[in-house]
Amino acid sequence: MLGLQKKLSLGFGGLLLIIVVIGIQSILHLTKLGESIDVILRENYRSVVACQEMKDSLERIDSGILFTLLGDVEQGKALIGRNTHTFERALQAEANNVTLPGEDERVALIRQAYQQYKAHLKDIEHQSTQLTFRRETYFKEILPLFQQITHTADEVLRMNQENMNEANDEARNVATSARRQMYVLLLAGGIVAIGFFFLTARWILLPVNRLIKSADEIGRGNLDLVVQSSSRDEIGYLSEAFNTMAANLREFRRSDHAKLFRIQKATQQAFDSLPDSVAVLDSEGRVEVATELARDAFGMKPNAMINNLQFPLIIDICQRAMKIGRTAVPENGKTIIQQFVKGEERFFRPEAVPILDTEGQATGIVLVLKDVTQFWQQDEMKRGIVSTVSHQLKTPLTSIRMAIHLMLEEKVGPLTEKQVELMLAAREDSDRLHNILNNLLDISRIESGRASMHLQKQYPNALVLDAVEQFTLAAHDKGVTIKSDLQGDLPEIWVDSVQVGHVFSNLLTNALRFTDPGGMITVSAKTHDDSVHFGVSDTGRGIPAEYLGKVFEQFFRVPDQGKETGAGLGLAIVKEIVEAQGGTVSVKSGEGKGTTFTFTLKRADRDPKEETSL
């Protein structure tokens, strides 16, 4: 039997033959048609133009003779001179383009008559000849010659026009014949093409469609399908390969189905044993597998769509993880989800981790909702204890500070020098303890949300300049240079200017405390995407790398920093204030290279919210 390649070659070969025949016939007819048109242009049209020019120029010469006879000699001679050259040039062109029988004799008659005409023309041009003789010469000699030349030129013109009509008819006949042949050839080509189309549908399309339907059935899991094919060409071999593949798949399904089922059960049991709420989602947000806690607490049952579960925070981090291709956590400071599980209040911290393929594209999401209920309760308990203890200590501490103040003013009697020294030390320690209690209360209020943040639009430059101005005198007294580094086009930001004043105060106090005389402190502000970055840099002793991750923890103090260190609450307050306003804070440092604290605040032109209290 013919193979697929031979079948295609047979069909396309027939079409190619038709195209070649049509092309050859078209070339032959176009060549013949071109020759007919060339005859019209080359042999006749030039003669027609030359005869017409002879007639026109001869009429102008005759007009010049009449001007001369009427006394306008100059204009007459001018007409005669110009048109004599034109007539002779046209006569020569006609003589060089003689193509028809009898045309040569008529050109000779025109030339002979013109020679006589030209000889009598000289008699007319001589002014010494009497006018009567010149008129008689014109009417008896020149005028008959004029009429003879004109008549003969008309005959030549008519001969060429008739030949042009004959050539035109011949060209039209050639075109008609070519058109009929093209119709016949196109009809034959169309019949061959239609026949090839039906043969192609029988040889190729029907078997291919049968293979496509079989592949769809196999794709839907129907591995028992057998592809029927009676041809012994390439498609027949492909059908046999399909049947072999389906048989292998059936065998694979039988051997691996039990193993896959065991793996699925083991995976589900492993997931159910996890203490946290975990779910695996596909690229469309459909739950594929989830832990028991995820099913009970969030309704993440298999095949459930995450967009239908009414958890906007979870939907947001899943969409961002798919988009950016890396782990996503909640933004805007809201990191905890409160949920009641079997009547018990639980707290979860969500995190979405993308599943990447070999090309780095996200194909799914691992959603982890870590149960932080115990940590949340411990933090609540700690904040409650700190707040209660701070309030309880503040009242007696106020009495102690008042008593020390009265004794130092010697309201109750004079003090010795040693007593004054002890009382000053006591006042310093009591003031320090008072600041610690105030800081603890501030942290407690911010963490619990009781400290309101009055966000308003402010220009960053004004905040930086105010902060620098407050510490200029202290820096000068210590011999430290303090300066600002600002851009001129900083946009407005959302900020509680009072609270941010505490941030600058804590950062600049630390910078001034740990910068030796001769050093420099720089306060900067620069735009970056949707926020403005503020920086406080110093050239002080720096912070060892192993402590950078702990500097914002409460009561943490870097070891070996001297007696001037505080209680370790200032940077914790800075972190709480900045994050409460939707910003972030970070630190970079190196021993002996100084320290840079950076915090960010939202730009008002990128976050068009109204002034409010948080």
C-alpha positions as CSV (number, residue, x, y, z in Angstrom):
1,M,0.0,0.0,0.0
2,L,1.0,3.6,-0.5
3,G,2.6,5.2,2.5
4,L,1.5,8.6,3.8
5,Q,4.5,10.3,2.2
6,K,3.7,8.9,-1.2
7,K,0.0,9.8,-0.9
8,L,0.9,13.4,-0.1
9,S,3.5,13.5,-2.9
10,L,0.8,12.2,-5.3
11,G,-1.7,14.8,-4.4
12,F,0.6,17.8,-4.2
13,G,2.4,16.6,-7.4
14,G,-0.9,16.8,-9.3
15,L,-1.5,20.3,-8.0
16,L,2.1,21.3,-8.9
17,L,1.7,20.0,-12.5
18,I,-1.5,22.1,-12.9
19,I,0.3,25.2,-11.6
20,V,3.2,24.7,-14.0
21,V,0.9,24.3,-17.0
22,I,-1.0,27.4,-16.0
23,G,2.2,29.3,-15.6
24,I,3.6,28.3,-19.0
25,Q,0.4,29.1,-20.8
26,S,0.2,32.4,-19.1
27,I,3.7,33.3,-20.1
28,L,3.1,32.3,-23.8
29,H,-0.2,34.3,-24.1
30,L,1.3,37.3,-22.3
31,T,4.3,37.3,-24.7
32,K,2.0,37.1,-27.7
33,L,-0.3,39.9,-26.3
34,G,2.8,42.0,-25.7
35,E,4.0,41.6,-29.2
36,S,0.6,42.7,-30.5
37,I,0.6,45.8,-28.3
38,D,4.2,46.5,-29.4
39,V,3.1,46.5,-33.0
40,I,0.5,49.1,-32.2
41,L,3.0,51.3,-30.4
42,R,6.1,50.8,-32.4
43,E,4.8,50.5,-36.0
44,N,1.7,52.6,-36.2
45,Y,1.5,55.1,-33.4
46,R,4.7,56.8,-34.4
47,S,3.5,57.2,-38.0
48,V,0.2,58.6,-36.8
49,V,2.0,61.2,-34.6
50,A,4.4,62.1,-37.5
51,C,1.6,62.6,-40.0
52,Q,-0.4,64.8,-37.6
53,E,2.7,66.9,-36.9
54,M,3.3,67.3,-40.7
55,K,-0.2,68.5,-41.3
56,D,-0.1,70.9,-38.3
57,S,3.3,72.4,-39.2
58,L,2.3,72.7,-42.9
59,E,-0.8,74.7,-41.9
60,R,1.3,77.1,-39.8
61,I,3.7,77.5,-42.8
62,D,0.7,78.4,-45.0
63,S,-0.4,80.9,-42.3
64,G,3.1,82.4,-42.4
65,I,2.8,82.8,-46.2
66,L,-0.5,84.6,-45.8
67,F,1.1,87.0,-43.2
68,T,3.8,87.7,-45.7
69,L,1.4,88.4,-48.5
70,L,-0.6,90.7,-46.2
71,G,2.5,92.8,-45.3
72,D,3.4,91.3,-41.9
73,V,6.7,90.0,-43.2
74,E,8.5,89.5,-39.9
75,Q,5.8,87.4,-38.2
76,G,5.3,85.5,-41.5
77,K,9.0,84.6,-41.8
78,A,9.1,83.6,-38.1
79,L,6.2,81.1,-38.6
80,I,7.6,79.7,-41.8
81,G,11.1,79.2,-40.2
82,R,9.9,77.5,-37.1
83,N,7.4,75.1,-38.7
84,T,9.7,74.3,-41.7
85,H,12.1,72.5,-39.3
86,T,9.1,70.8,-37.5
87,F,7.7,69.5,-40.8
88,E,11.0,68.2,-42.0
89,R,11.7,66.4,-38.7
90,A,8.2,64.8,-38.8
91,L,8.7,63.8,-42.5
92,Q,12.0,62.1,-41.6
93,A,10.4,60.3,-38.6
94,E,7.7,58.9,-40.9
95,A,10.3,57.9,-43.6
96,N,12.2,55.9,-40.9
97,N,9.0,54.2,-39.7
98,V,7.5,52.8,-43.0
99,T,5.9,49.5,-42.1
100,L,2.8,49.1,-44.3
101,P,2.5,48.2,-48.1
102,G,2.1,51.4,-50.2
103,E,3.2,53.6,-47.3
104,D,6.7,54.1,-48.9
105,E,5.2,55.4,-52.2
106,R,3.1,57.9,-50.4
107,V,6.0,59.1,-48.3
108,A,8.0,59.6,-51.5
109,L,5.1,61.7,-53.0
110,I,5.0,63.8,-49.9
111,R,8.8,64.4,-50.1
112,Q,8.6,65.3,-53.8
113,A,5.7,67.6,-53.4
114,Y,7.4,69.3,-50.4
115,Q,10.6,69.9,-52.4
116,Q,8.5,71.7,-55.0
117,Y,6.6,73.5,-52.2
118,K,9.8,74.6,-50.7
119,A,11.2,75.9,-54.0
120,H,8.1,78.1,-54.6
121,L,8.2,79.2,-51.0
122,K,11.5,81.0,-51.7
123,D,9.8,83.0,-54.4
124,I,7.2,84.1,-52.0
125,E,9.8,85.1,-49.3
126,H,11.7,87.5,-51.7
127,Q,10.4,91.0,-51.1
128,S,11.8,92.3,-54.4
129,T,9.3,90.2,-56.3
130,Q,6.1,92.0,-57.1
131,L,3.2,91.3,-54.8
132,T,0.9,90.4,-57.8
133,F,3.4,87.7,-58.9
134,R,3.7,86.3,-55.4
135,R,0.0,86.0,-55.0
136,E,-0.4,84.4,-58.3
137,T,2.4,81.9,-57.4
138,Y,0.7,81.1,-54.1
139,F,-2.7,80.4,-55.6
140,K,-1.4,78.5,-58.7
141,E,1.6,76.6,-57.3
142,I,1.8,76.6,-53.5
143,L,-1.8,76.1,-52.6
144,P,-2.3,73.0,-54.8
145,L,1.0,71.5,-53.4
146,F,-0.3,72.2,-49.9
147,Q,-3.5,70.4,-50.6
148,Q,-1.6,67.5,-52.2
149,I,0.7,67.1,-49.2
150,T,-2.1,67.3,-46.7
151,H,-4.2,64.7,-48.6
152,T,-1.3,62.3,-48.9
153,A,-0.5,62.7,-45.2
154,D,-4.1,61.9,-44.4
155,E,-3.9,58.7,-46.4
156,V,-0.8,57.6,-44.5
157,L,-2.5,58.5,-41.3
158,R,-5.6,56.5,-42.2
159,M,-3.5,53.5,-43.3
160,N,-1.8,53.4,-39.9
161,Q,-5.0,53.9,-37.9
162,E,-6.6,51.0,-39.8
163,N,-3.6,48.8,-39.0
164,M,-3.8,49.8,-35.4
165,N,-7.4,48.7,-35.3
166,E,-6.5,45.4,-36.8
167,A,-3.6,44.9,-34.3
168,N,-6.0,45.8,-31.5
169,D,-8.5,43.2,-32.7
170,E,-5.8,40.7,-32.8
171,A,-4.7,41.5,-29.3
172,R,-8.3,41.2,-28.1
173,N,-8.6,37.8,-29.7
174,V,-5.4,36.7,-28.1
175,A,-6.7,37.8,-24.7
176,T,-10.0,36.1,-25.2
177,S,-8.3,32.9,-26.2
178,A,-5.9,33.1,-23.2
179,R,-8.9,33.7,-20.8
180,R,-10.7,30.6,-22.1
181,Q,-7.6,28.5,-21.7
182,M,-7.1,29.8,-18.1
183,Y,-10.7,28.9,-17.3
184,V,-10.2,25.4,-18.5
185,L,-6.9,25.0,-16.6
186,L,-8.3,26.5,-13.4
187,L,-11.3,24.2,-13.6
188,A,-9.0,21.2,-14.1
189,G,-6.9,22.4,-11.1
190,G,-10.0,22.9,-9.0
191,I,-11.2,19.4,-9.8
192,V,-7.8,17.9,-8.9
193,A,-7.7,20.0,-5.7
194,I,-11.2,18.8,-4.6
195,G,-10.2,15.2,-5.4
196,F,-7.0,15.6,-3.4
197,F,-9.0,17.1,-0.5
198,F,-11.4,14.2,-0.3
199,L,-8.5,11.7,-0.6
200,T,-6.6,13.7,2.2
201,A,-9.7,13.5,4.4
202,R,-9.9,9.8,3.8
203,W,-6.2,9.0,4.1
204,I,-5.2,11.5,6.8
205,L,-7.9,13.6,8.5
206,L,-10.3,10.7,9.4
207,P,-7.5,8.6,11.0
208,V,-6.0,11.6,12.7
209,N,-9.4,12.6,14.2
210,R,-9.9,9.1,15.3
211,L,-6.5,9.3,17.1
212,I,-7.4,12.6,18.7
213,K,-10.7,11.2,20.1
214,S,-8.8,8.2,21.3
215,A,-6.2,10.4,23.0
216,D,-9.0,12.4,24.7
217,E,-10.6,9.2,26.0
218,I,-7.2,8.1,27.3
219,G,-6.7,11.5,28.9
220,R,-10.1,11.1,30.7
221,G,-8.8,7.7,32.1
222,N,-10.4,5.3,29.6
223,L,-7.3,3.1,29.3
224,D,-9.3,0.1,27.9
225,L,-9.8,1.9,24.6
226,V,-8.4,0.2,21.4
227,V,-7.7,2.3,18.3
228,Q,-9.0,0.7,15.1
229,S,-6.9,1.2,12.0
230,S,-6.9,-0.7,8.7
231,S,-4.2,1.3,6.9
232,R,-0.5,0.2,6.8
233,D,1.0,3.7,6.5
234,E,2.5,5.9,9.2
235,I,-0.9,6.6,10.8
236,G,-1.5,2.9,11.0
237,Y,1.8,2.5,12.8
238,L,0.9,5.4,15.1
239,S,-2.4,3.7,15.9
240,E,-0.6,0.5,16.9
241,A,1.8,2.7,19.1
242,F,-1.3,4.2,20.8
243,N,-2.6,0.8,21.5
244,T,0.7,-0.3,23.0
245,M,0.9,2.8,25.1
246,A,-2.6,2.3,26.4
247,A,-1.8,-1.3,27.3
248,N,1.3,-0.2,29.2
249,L,-0.7,2.5,31.0
250,R,-3.3,-0.1,32.0
251,E,-0.5,-2.3,33.4
252,F,1.0,0.7,35.2
253,R,-2.3,1.7,36.6
254,R,-3.0,-1.8,38.0
255,S,0.5,-2.1,39.6
256,D,0.7,1.5,41.0
257,H,-2.9,2.2,42.0
258,A,-2.5,0.4,45.4
259,K,0.8,2.1,46.0
260,L,-0.6,5.5,45.2
261,F,-3.6,4.9,47.5
262,R,-1.2,4.0,50.3
263,I,0.8,7.1,49.7
264,Q,-2.3,9.3,49.8
265,K,-3.5,7.7,53.0
266,A,-0.1,8.1,54.6
267,T,0.1,11.7,53.5
268,Q,-3.3,12.5,54.9
269,Q,-2.5,10.8,58.2
270,A,0.9,12.7,58.4
271,F,-1.0,16.0,57.8
272,D,-3.6,15.2,60.4
273,S,-0.8,14.6,63.0
274,L,0.6,18.1,62.5
275,P,-0.2,20.5,65.4
276,D,-0.8,23.5,63.1
277,S,-3.4,24.2,60.4
278,V,-1.8,23.3,57.0
279,A,-3.3,23.1,53.6
280,V,-1.9,22.5,50.1
281,L,-3.6,24.5,47.3
282,D,-3.3,24.2,43.5
283,S,-2.6,27.2,41.2
284,E,-6.4,28.0,41.1
285,G,-6.7,28.2,44.9
286,R,-8.4,24.7,45.3
287,V,-7.6,22.7,48.4
288,E,-5.9,19.5,47.6
289,V,-5.0,18.2,51.1
290,A,-5.4,19.7,54.5
291,T,-4.9,18.9,58.2
292,E,-7.8,18.1,60.5
293,L,-7.4,21.4,62.2
294,A,-7.5,23.3,58.9
295,R,-10.7,21.5,58.0
296,D,-12.4,22.1,61.4
297,A,-11.2,25.7,62.0
298,F,-11.3,27.1,58.5
299,G,-13.4,24.7,56.4
300,M,-10.5,23.8,54.1
301,K,-12.0,20.5,52.9
302,P,-10.6,18.9,49.8
303,N,-11.7,20.6,46.5
304,A,-12.9,23.7,48.4
305,M,-12.0,27.0,46.8
306,I,-10.0,29.3,49.1
307,N,-11.8,32.4,47.6
308,N,-15.1,31.0,49.0
309,L,-14.0,30.7,52.6
310,Q,-14.5,34.3,53.7
311,F,-11.0,34.9,55.0
312,P,-9.7,38.0,53.2
313,L,-6.3,37.9,54.9
314,I,-5.6,34.4,53.8
315,I,-6.8,35.1,50.2
316,D,-4.5,38.1,50.1
317,I,-1.3,36.3,51.1
318,C,-2.1,33.4,48.8
319,Q,-2.5,35.7,45.8
320,R,0.7,37.6,46.7
321,A,2.7,34.4,47.1
322,M,1.5,33.2,43.6
323,K,2.4,36.5,42.1
324,I,5.8,37.2,43.6
325,G,6.9,33.5,43.8
326,R,8.2,33.7,47.4
327,T,6.8,33.4,51.0
328,A,4.1,35.9,51.8
329,V,2.9,37.1,55.2
330,P,0.1,39.6,56.1
331,E,0.9,43.3,55.8
332,N,-0.3,46.4,57.6
333,G,0.6,44.9,61.0
334,K,-2.4,42.5,61.1
335,T,-0.7,39.1,61.5
336,I,-3.1,37.2,63.7
337,I,-6.4,35.5,62.9
338,Q,-8.8,34.9,65.7
339,Q,-11.0,31.8,65.3
340,F,-13.2,29.7,67.6
341,V,-12.6,26.0,67.3
342,K,-15.1,23.8,69.2
343,G,-16.1,26.8,71.3
344,E,-12.5,27.6,72.3
345,E,-10.8,30.9,71.2
346,R,-7.7,30.2,69.1
347,F,-5.2,32.5,67.5
348,F,-3.3,31.7,64.2
349,R,-0.4,33.4,62.3
350,P,-0.8,32.7,58.5
351,E,2.0,32.2,56.0
352,A,1.8,31.2,52.3
353,V,4.7,29.4,50.8
354,P,4.7,29.0,46.9
355,I,5.4,25.6,45.3
356,L,7.8,26.3,42.4
357,D,8.5,24.2,39.3
358,T,11.9,23.8,37.7
359,E,11.5,27.1,35.9
360,G,10.7,29.0,39.1
361,Q,6.9,29.4,38.3
362,A,4.5,29.0,41.2
363,T,2.3,25.9,40.7
364,G,0.6,25.8,44.1
365,I,0.7,27.1,47.7
366,V,1.4,25.5,51.0
367,L,-0.7,27.5,53.5
368,V,0.5,27.3,57.1
369,L,-1.6,28.8,59.9
370,K,0.5,28.4,63.0
371,D,-1.3,28.1,66.2
372,V,0.0,30.9,68.4
373,T,-2.7,30.7,71.0
374,Q,-0.3,29.9,73.9
375,F,2.1,32.7,72.9
376,W,-0.8,35.1,72.5
377,Q,-2.1,34.3,76.0
378,Q,1.4,34.6,77.5
379,D,1.8,38.0,75.9
380,E,-1.6,39.1,77.2
381,M,-0.6,37.9,80.6
382,K,2.8,39.6,80.5
383,R,1.3,42.9,79.3
384,G,-1.3,42.7,82.1
385,I,1.4,42.0,84.7
386,V,3.6,44.8,83.4
387,S,0.8,47.3,83.3
388,T,-0.5,46.4,86.8
389,V,3.0,46.4,88.4
390,S,3.9,49.7,86.7
391,H,0.7,51.4,87.9
392,Q,1.2,50.0,91.4
393,L,4.9,51.1,91.6
394,K,4.2,54.5,90.2
395,T,2.3,55.9,93.2
396,P,4.8,55.0,95.9
397,L,7.7,56.1,93.6
398,T,6.1,59.5,93.2
399,S,6.0,59.8,97.0
400,I,9.6,58.8,97.2
401,R,10.7,61.3,94.6
402,M,8.7,64.0,96.3
403,A,10.4,63.2,99.7
404,I,13.8,63.3,98.1
405,H,13.0,66.6,96.4
406,L,11.9,68.1,99.8
407,M,15.0,66.9,101.6
408,L,17.3,68.3,98.9
409,E,15.6,71.6,99.2
410,E,16.2,71.3,103.0
411,K,12.6,71.9,103.8
412,V,12.8,69.6,106.8
413,G,16.3,70.7,108.0
414,P,19.8,71.1,106.8
415,L,21.8,68.2,105.3
416,T,25.5,67.3,105.6
417,E,27.6,67.1,102.5
418,K,27.6,63.3,102.6
419,Q,23.8,63.3,103.0
420,V,23.4,65.6,100.0
421,E,25.6,63.3,97.9
422,L,23.5,60.3,98.9
423,M,20.2,62.1,98.2
424,L,21.4,63.2,94.7
425,A,22.3,59.6,93.9
426,A,18.8,58.6,95.2
427,R,17.1,61.2,93.1
428,E,19.0,60.1,90.0
429,D,18.0,56.5,90.6
430,S,14.4,57.4,91.3
431,D,14.2,59.5,88.1
432,R,15.7,56.6,86.1
433,L,13.2,54.2,87.7
434,H,10.4,56.7,86.8
435,N,11.5,56.7,83.2
436,I,11.5,52.9,83.1
437,L,8.0,52.7,84.4
438,N,6.8,55.3,81.9
439,N,8.4,53.4,79.1
440,L,6.8,50.1,80.3
441,L,3.4,51.8,80.4
442,D,3.9,53.2,76.9
443,I,4.8,49.8,75.5
444,S,1.9,48.2,77.2
445,R,-0.5,50.8,75.8
446,I,0.8,50.6,72.3
447,E,0.8,46.7,72.3
448,S,-2.8,46.6,73.7
449,G,-4.0,49.3,71.2
450,R,-4.9,51.7,74.0
451,A,-2.4,54.3,72.7
452,S,-4.1,56.2,69.9
453,M,-2.1,57.2,66.9
454,H,-3.4,60.4,65.5
455,L,-2.3,60.1,61.8
456,Q,-2.1,63.4,59.9
457,K,-0.3,64.5,56.7
458,Q,3.1,66.0,57.5
459,Y,6.2,66.9,55.5
460,P,9.2,64.7,56.4
461,N,11.7,67.6,56.2
462,A,9.9,69.4,59.0
463,L,10.0,66.4,61.3
464,V,13.7,65.9,60.6
465,L,14.6,69.5,61.1
466,D,12.6,69.7,64.4
467,A,14.4,66.6,65.7
468,V,17.9,67.9,64.8
469,E,17.1,71.3,66.4
470,Q,16.2,69.7,69.7
471,F,19.6,68.0,69.9
472,T,21.8,70.6,68.4
473,L,22.8,72.2,71.8
474,A,23.5,68.8,73.5
475,A,25.6,67.7,70.5
476,H,27.5,70.9,70.6
477,D,28.2,70.6,74.3
478,K,29.6,67.1,73.7
479,G,31.7,68.1,70.7
480,V,29.7,66.0,68.2
481,T,28.5,67.4,64.8
482,I,24.8,66.8,64.0
483,K,23.4,67.5,60.5
484,S,20.4,66.7,58.3
485,D,20.5,65.1,54.8
486,L,17.2,65.8,53.0
487,Q,15.8,65.7,49.5
488,G,14.0,68.8,48.3
489,D,10.9,67.1,46.9
490,L,9.9,64.7,49.6
491,P,6.1,63.9,49.6
492,E,3.8,64.2,52.6
493,I,3.5,61.1,54.9
494,W,0.9,59.7,57.3
495,V,2.3,60.2,60.8
496,D,1.6,61.0,64.4
497,S,4.1,63.7,64.8
498,V,4.1,63.5,68.6
499,Q,4.9,59.8,68.7
500,V,7.4,60.1,65.9
501,G,9.1,62.8,68.0
502,H,9.6,60.0,70.7
503,V,11.2,57.8,68.0
504,F,13.7,60.5,66.9
505,S,14.3,61.3,70.6
506,N,15.2,57.7,71.5
507,L,17.4,57.2,68.4
508,L,19.2,60.5,68.7
509,T,19.7,60.0,72.5
510,N,21.4,56.6,71.8
511,A,23.4,58.1,68.9
512,L,24.7,60.9,71.1
513,R,25.4,58.6,74.0
514,F,27.6,56.2,72.0
515,T,29.4,58.8,69.7
516,D,32.7,60.2,71.0
517,P,33.6,63.9,70.7
518,G,34.7,64.7,67.2
519,G,32.1,62.3,65.7
520,M,29.1,63.0,63.5
521,I,25.4,62.2,63.6
522,T,23.3,62.4,60.4
523,V,19.5,62.4,60.2
524,S,18.2,61.7,56.6
525,A,15.0,61.2,54.8
526,K,14.6,59.7,51.3
527,T,11.7,58.5,49.2
528,H,11.4,54.8,48.2
529,D,8.4,53.3,46.4
530,D,5.3,53.7,48.6
531,S,7.1,55.1,51.7
532,V,9.7,57.5,53.0
533,H,12.8,56.1,54.7
534,F,14.2,58.0,57.7
535,G,17.7,57.3,58.9
536,V,19.7,58.1,62.0
537,S,23.4,57.4,61.5
538,D,26.4,57.9,63.8
539,T,30.1,57.3,63.7
540,G,30.1,55.7,67.2
541,R,31.5,52.5,68.5
542,G,28.9,50.3,66.7
543,I,27.1,47.2,67.7
544,P,28.6,43.7,67.4
545,A,26.9,41.6,64.6
546,E,25.7,38.9,67.0
547,Y,23.5,41.4,68.9
548,L,21.8,43.1,65.9
549,G,18.8,40.8,66.0
550,K,18.1,41.5,69.7
551,V,18.4,45.3,70.0
552,F,14.7,45.8,69.6
553,E,13.8,43.4,72.4
554,Q,12.6,44.7,75.7
555,F,15.2,45.1,78.4
556,F,18.0,44.0,76.1
557,R,21.3,45.9,76.5
558,V,24.4,45.3,74.5
559,P,27.1,44.0,76.9
560,D,30.2,46.0,77.6
561,Q,28.7,49.3,76.6
562,G,29.5,51.1,79.8
563,K,27.4,52.5,82.7
564,E,25.6,55.1,80.5
565,T,23.3,52.5,78.9
566,G,19.6,52.7,79.7
567,A,17.1,50.0,80.7
568,G,16.8,48.6,77.2
569,L,13.3,49.9,76.5
570,G,14.0,52.8,74.2
571,L,14.4,50.8,71.0
572,A,11.5,48.5,71.9
573,I,9.3,51.7,72.1
574,V,10.7,52.8,68.8
575,K,9.7,49.5,67.1
576,E,6.2,49.6,68.6
577,I,5.5,53.2,67.6
578,V,6.7,52.7,64.0
579,E,4.9,49.4,63.5
580,A,1.7,50.9,65.0
581,Q,1.8,53.5,62.2
582,G,2.2,50.9,59.5
583,G,6.0,51.2,59.1
584,T,9.1,49.1,59.7
585,V,12.4,49.6,61.5
586,S,15.8,48.1,61.0
587,V,19.4,48.5,62.0
588,K,22.8,48.2,60.3
589,S,26.1,48.4,62.3
590,G,29.6,47.2,62.6
591,E,32.1,47.4,65.5
592,G,34.0,50.7,65.2
593,K,32.1,51.7,62.0
594,G,29.1,53.4,63.6
595,T,25.4,52.5,63.5
596,T,22.4,53.4,61.2
597,F,18.8,53.0,62.3
598,T,16.2,53.2,59.5
599,F,12.4,53.4,59.8
600,T,9.8,53.8,57.2
601,L,6.4,55.7,57.1
602,K,3.7,55.5,54.4
603,R,3.5,58.2,51.7
604,A,0.2,60.1,51.7
605,D,0.1,60.4,47.9
606,R,0.3,56.6,47.5
607,D,-2.1,55.8,50.4
608,P,-5.1,58.3,50.1
609,K,-6.7,57.6,53.5
610,E,-8.3,60.2,55.6
611,E,-6.8,61.6,58.8
612,T,-7.7,59.3,61.6
613,S,-6.8,57.9,65.0
614,L,-5.5,54.3,65.3
